[in-house]
Amino acid sequence: MNAIDIERLCKTYRGKRGARVVALTDLTLHVAAGEVFGFLGPNGAGKSTTIKILTGQIRPGAGDAKIFGVPAVSPEARGRVGYLPENPSFFHFMTALEYLDLVGRVYGMNKQDIRRESERVLSLLELEQAARRPIRGYSKGMVQRLGLAQALLHDPDLYILDEPMSGLDPVGRALVKKIIRELKKKGKTVFFSTHITADVEEVCDRLAVLAGGRLRALESVDSLLHERIEGYRIHGSSPGDEHSQRLVSPSELKTTLETLLQADFQVERIEPVRQNLEDFFLETIRGDSDANK
Ligand SMILES: Nc1ncnc2c1ncn2[C@@H]1O[C@H](COP(=O)(O)OP(=O)(O)OP(=O)(O)O)[C@@H](O)[C@H]1O
């Protein structure tokens, strides 16, 4: 069974004086249980709107969203999801322990489990030292880590994280990526939005690119990074010359090599050139804005 099934989702916001903002158009997406899925898109692409529908906070205008086969709005779906909002904010007068106690009770956990799991997630997010301090004194990165801690508390099967690396320093980002990898090892599903391609490259199995509220690409990270060869770099030297290199497209490789060998070019190495995720992302969203001109 899939962890997430999104079918033909549409959402239009109605602003003041009847102004309409189309946030999602016909979005269809399936995420398998056990996958780490990166939801990429530029600002305003519709990522948070999709996540709000998946977490039952807003209703779509049309289409369907399911979590483990049940409607996203159902209590059963909510119980299986750990959610990190884009800008988490908490009751500032509470300590992290008090806040986690509240979250645990909302999820119907008993006292013992709440205490044990709070200690586990606070230690995972390196917040033990701050556990008894009011949240008002937390830095931005600490608030973000507490946001992730509360999403982990009830040990759900699916984690829906809206920009989990936002506001974190390189140490915090590495920590969050490590946690995502560990969740995958435990068979959990992680769906997270971001505009940072490097984060997707490091931890995701698959990615989707959303732009202008439409799905623009759906790819396996492995095949994108390792299978698609954009060209070849030929290293070598001509008679009496220093080392040189040439970049050719896959279709030019054969004829270029023949020409070089006829001219007594000594080929030392032929290196495939692959696209990186940043290029792919920029190309995809550039294609989108060109198509909309
Ligand atoms: N409550 C709202 N009322 C009106 N328009 C909205 C509302 N929420 C979002 N929008 C609009 O819907 C579109 C999609 O917004 P959304 O927040 O889903 O994008 P996003 O991809 O999460 O962007 P970002 O990366 O900047 O967080 C944008 O044009 C946004 O202005």
The ligand as a Gaussian input file, in Angstrom:
#p B3LYP/6-31G(d) Opt

LIG

0 1
 N       -4.283000      31.443000       2.495000
 C       -3.998000      31.842000       1.248000
 N       -4.744000      32.781000       0.628000
 C       -4.473000      33.182000      -0.637000
 N       -3.437000      32.698000      -1.373000
 C       -2.654000      31.770000      -0.792000
 C       -2.873000      31.283000       0.544000
 N       -1.916000      30.360000       0.835000
 C       -1.132000      30.256000      -0.251000
 N       -1.562000      31.105000      -1.226000
 C       -0.990000      31.260000      -2.582000
 O       -0.966000      29.982000      -3.187000
 C        0.223000      29.801000      -3.942000
 C        0.979000      28.586000      -3.421000
 O        1.426000      28.875000      -2.099000
 P        2.195000      27.794000      -1.201000
 O        2.398000      28.425000       0.143000
 O        1.473000      26.519000      -1.273000
 O        3.589000      27.671000      -1.993000
 P        4.993000      27.042000      -1.513000
 O        5.486000      26.234000      -2.657000
 O        4.841000      26.363000      -0.214000
 O        5.886000      28.352000      -1.370000
 P        7.166000      28.652000      -0.380000
 O        8.285000      27.792000      -0.882000
 O        7.400000      30.114000      -0.618000
 O        6.728000      28.327000       1.014000
 C        0.992000      31.098000      -3.824000
 O        0.664000      31.904000      -4.949000
 C        0.439000      31.722000      -2.552000
 O        0.518000      33.127000      -2.609000

